[in-house]
Amino acid sequence: MSELFLEIFSEEIPSGLQKNAREGILKLFIESFNKLNISFKSGNSYSTPKRLVFFFDGITEKIEKKGTLIRGPKIDSPSIALEGFLKSNNLDRDEVFEKETEKGRFFFAKISPKIILVKQELSKIIPDILNKHSWKKSMRWADYNLIWGRPLKSILALFNDQVIQFNFHHLQSNNLTFLDEIMEENQKVVKNFKSYLKLLDARKIILDQNIRKQLILKQINKVCTVRKLKNELNKELLSEVVDLVEKPNILVGKFDASFLNIPKEILINSMQLHQKYFPLFDQRGNLTNTFIVVTNLQDKKGLIKIGNERVISARLSDAKFFWEKNKNRSLVKQVIKLKSINFFSKLGTVFHKVQRIKKLGSMIADQFGLNKEKVEISASICKADL
């Protein structure tokens, strides 16, 4: 039994694309293995911002294919059908023969029993799978024809400690990995998956996203316990942050307490959506001016913390400015301005849309016995902040 180890190294891939790629490509591998009767004990996928890694353990080294008789197209089918049959089964024209059946006369071929080396099959399977994977968002770069989530730089492919030789567009498979995430010049030879994990561990890189997640959670809970604070964890944000770092480090920052006069929804949105920070709350559930940021580097001099505090201060200053400005404007008076915003061709402006919403709201209020006046007012101003 052998192991398959594949590392796809690229520029930083966004969190959502990482999850899609590690799950999608793993699924394609399993489907291909099942189709070709390649058995394995376990298969896993991992990712960091620049690495997509797939590892299969306990793979058989050989596939024994029994002899069989396969049927092709009818003899009066277009020639292209026969050509496709020959190509898909790697046959020559003189290897097929005609045979009469209950459904007519067909082409047949006798496949002799043979032993196939899995390593040789993998040199075909891997590039085929990588080509099949569909990215939600992709790009091209330089003058290459390859379309990938982010510029692809290296493919490490090993089977039983040996390089699986294949080309994928402009790249040749190898046994090298990058370890310097800044300069990307420090390449190391990798013997197998175990030695690869040791190389990463020596640089405190955590390959397994689930382990990174548990580590981040543990450190956040520790901060909350020490400071007697609570974290109303946003699970989607946590999943995103896990895929933004490979060497997670927790920093605790603060912003000016005067910003707490702004509605907490605005502050939380600014921290979570724009900065990927985790806001912290006191024991009563009130938002505090303390937040947690997960970084990819150690902050020995405190400069990363200072930088993040400056960034959030600037962003909250903007939020405060627009909040104060909007408070001085009546939403009802803003409704008339919606006439200047087009909604959709032949459907009028946003103002016309609001009138339709208002009418529907009135009908629904009558059906459910709601306060009709309040529903109509709510419908009228629902788009006034545009």
N, C-alpha and C positions, 0 to 999 in steps of 0.2 A: 504494500500500500504506500502511496506517495502523497505529496501535498502540492497544491497549486497556489502560487502567491503572485498577485498582480498589484502593482502600484501605478496609478496614473497621476503624474505630477503636472500641475498647471499653475497659472496665476490664480489669485484668490477667487473662489467660487462663492456666490451669495448663499446664505443659509437655505433658502427654499429650494434652490437648484441642487444643493448637496444632497438633501434628503431624497429628492426625486431621483437623483442619479444612483445613489447607493442602493436604493430599493429596486429601481427599475432595471439596472444592469445585473444585479444579483438574480432577479427573477428570470432574465433572459438566459443567464448561465444555467440555472436549474432546469429550465425548459429544454435547452440544448442538450444537457447531459441526459435527461430522461428520454429524449427522442433518440439519442445514439446509444442508449443503454450503458452509459458511463456511471458506475456506482460511486458513491462517496458517503462518508460518515456524517460530516457536517459542513455547512457553508455559511460564511459570515461576511458582512460588508462593514467598512469603517470609513470615516471621513474626518478631515480637518480642513481648514480653509483652502489649502493647496494640494491635499492628497485625497485620492479615492483609492481605497484598498479593498481587495477581495481575496479571501482565503478559504480554500477548500481542503479539508483533511480527509485522509483515508481513501484517496482516489485509486481505483484500479489502474495498473499500468498498461494493460492490454484488454482489448475487446475481442471476444470470439464470435464471429458471425457465421451462423449455420448456412448451408447451401439452401437456396430457395428458387422458386420459379415466379418471376414477376411478369405481370401483364402490362402491356403498353397500349397505345391507341389502336383504333380499328385500321385495317390496311388501306381503306379508302379515305382516311382522314388527311387533311392538308399536311404537306411535308414538314411544316414547322412543328407539328405535334410530335412527329417521330424524332426530330432533332432535339426537342426539349426532353423527350424521354431518354435519349442517348446521353445527353449532357448531364441530366440530374442523377443518372446512375453510373456515370463514368464508363460508358460502353462504346464500342466501335460498331459500325454498321454490320459487319459480318458476324457479330455475336448475337444478333436477334434473328428470330425465325417466325414464320406464320403458323397459326394453329386455329382450327375451327372449334367454336364453342356454341352453346345454346343461344347466345346473344349475337353471334356473327363471327367473322374471321378477324383475329387480332394478332398484333405483334407480341411476341413473348421473348424473354431472355432468361437464361439459367445462370444464377449467381452462385459461383463456387464458394464453398466454405473458406474462410480466411481469418487471419489474426491481424488486427489493426493496433498499432501503437498509439496510445492516447496522446503522447507528447506530439506526435505528428498531426493528429487531429486538432489539438489545441492551437497549433500555428495557423489553422484555418478558422477555428471557432472564435477565437478572441477578436481578431479584426472585424469579423462579421458581426459579432455582438456589439462592438463599439460603434460600428456604422449604423446598426439598427436602433440604438438608443435615441429616443426623441426628447430633446431638451425643450422645456417650456419657453425658455429664452436662450438664444444662441448667437454666436458671432463668428465672423471671419477676420483674419488678420494677415498682415504682410501680403505676399502674393500666393498664399496657400489656398487650396480648394477646400481644406478641412473646415467643417462647421462644428464648433464645440461650445460649451458653456462659457469658457474663458480660454485664452491662449494656452495650448498644450505644449509642454516642454520636454517631457520624458515619459517613457513607459518601461517599467521594470517588470519582467515576466520570468518566473522560475517554476520549473516542475522537477521535483525530486533533486533540488539543488543545482539544476542545469538550466541555462537560458533557453527559453522557447523562442526560436528565431522566426520573426515575421516583420513585415513592414506595415505601418499604418499611416497612410498618406506620406508626409515628409519625415516621419520618425521611424527609427529602427529600434526594436526591442533590445534591452540590455539588462545588466545586473547592477545598475548604479542608482543611487538615490541622492537627493540634495538634502543637506542638513543645515546650511546657513540660510535662514529664511529672509535675510536682508540682502546679502550680496548674491546669493544663489550660485556661488562658485565652488563651495566646499562639497564635492561629490565623494561618496564612499561606496566601495564595493560591498554588495550584500550577498551572503552565502545562502541564507534561507530566512524564513519568516521569524524564527527565534532570534537569530542574530540581528535582524532588522529591528525588532522590538528593543533589543539591548542598546542599539545605536540611538534610537529615539529616547529611551529612558535616560541615557547618559546626558542628554540635553533637555531633560524634563518635559519632553513632548509626549502628551497623552493621546494615543491614537484612537482608543475606544470612546466614542461620543457618550455612551452610557456612563462610563467611569468619570468623564469630565463633568457630566450633569450631576452625579452624586457628590463629587468634590465641591462644585460650586454651591450646591444646596447646603452641604455641611458647613462651609465657611460662612455663608449668609446666616444660617441659624446660629452659629457661634457668635457673630457680631451682634445679632438681635438679643441673644441671651446676656451677653456682657453688658450691653447698653440698655437692657430692659426695654427693648423696642419690639415691634411686630412688623412682619413683612407679609402683606396681602399679595401673595405670589401670583404673578401673571404667568401662567404655564406656557402660553404661546411665546412670550418674551424670553422665558428661560430656554425654551427649545431653540430659539433663534440665536441667543447669545452663546449657547453651547457650541454652535457651529461657526462662530466668529473667532474662536480662539483655539489654540492647540496646547498652550501652556497657561491655563487660567490662573489669574491672580486677582484677589479681591481688594478693592480700595474703598475706603469710606470717605465721602466728601460732604461738604456743607454749602448751603447758599444763604444769603442774607434773610433773616427771619421776617423782614418786612414784606417779602414776597408772599408770605402765608395769608396776607389779606386778600389775595386773588383767590377766586373759587378753586377748590382743590382739584376739580376735574381738569381745569386748564393746566395746572402744575403737573399733575400726573401724566396727562397727555404729552406735554412737552418733554418730560423726562423719559417716558417709556417709548413713545413713537419716534421721536427725533434723535434722542441720545442713547437709547438702550440702557437706561439707568433703572435701578430698582428703588422706588421710593419707600421710605420707612415710616411707620406709624407708632404713636405711643400706645399704652395699654388700653386707652379708651377708644382707640380707633381714629384718633385725630392725626392728620398728616403733620410730620415734623420737617425741619429744614435739613435733615440728614438723608443721604442717599448712598446707594452702593453702585459702583461701576466695576465691571469685570474686564480686566486688561489682559494683554498677551505678553506683557513684560513685567519684570520686577521693577518696583519704583523706589530704588535705593535712595535717591536724592529728593524724593517727594515732588518731582517736577511734573509727573503725569497727573497726580492728584490736583496740583495747582492749575494745570492746564484745563482739566475737566471742570473745575470750579469756575474758572473764567468763562468757559464756553456756556455753562448752564446759566451763569449770571447774565450774560448777554442775551441769551434766548428768553429768559424770564423777564428781562427788561422790555423786550419787544412784546411779549405776551401782556405785560402790565399796561404798556402804552395803548395797545389795541383794545384791551378790556376797558380802560378808563374812557377811551374815545367812544367806544360803542355804547357805554352806559349813558352818555349824553345825548344819544339819538333814540327817538321813539321808533320802535319796530313798525308800528302802524303807519307812520309817515314814510317809512322806507319802502312800503309795498308798492307805491306808485312808480318807483324807479325800476321795478321788475319789467316794466313795459319796454325798457331799452335792451333787455337781454333775450336773445332768440332761444327758444327751447328746441324746436325741431321744424324742419321744412314742412309746411302745410299744417302745422299744429300750433302756430302762433308763438307768442313770447312766453316767458316764465310766468308773467302776470296772468295770461290766459290759462295756463296750467293750474295756477293757484285757484282760479275761479272754479275750475272743474273739480278740484279737490274739495273746495268749500261746499259745492253742491252735493257731491257724494257723501261728505261728512254729515251734512244736514239730513240726508236720507237715512244714513246708518243710525244717527241719533234718534230719529223717529222710530226706527225698528227696535232699538234696544232701550228706549226710554231714558236716553241720556240728556244732559243739559244742552239743548240745541244751541243756545247763544254762545256758550263756552267752546263748543266744538267748532262753530263757525269762526270764532275769533282765532282759535288755535290754527285752523286751516289757513286763514288769511295771512298769518305772519310766519307760517312754517318755512318759507323760503326768503324771508326778509333779510337774512344775514348775508345773502349773496352780494 
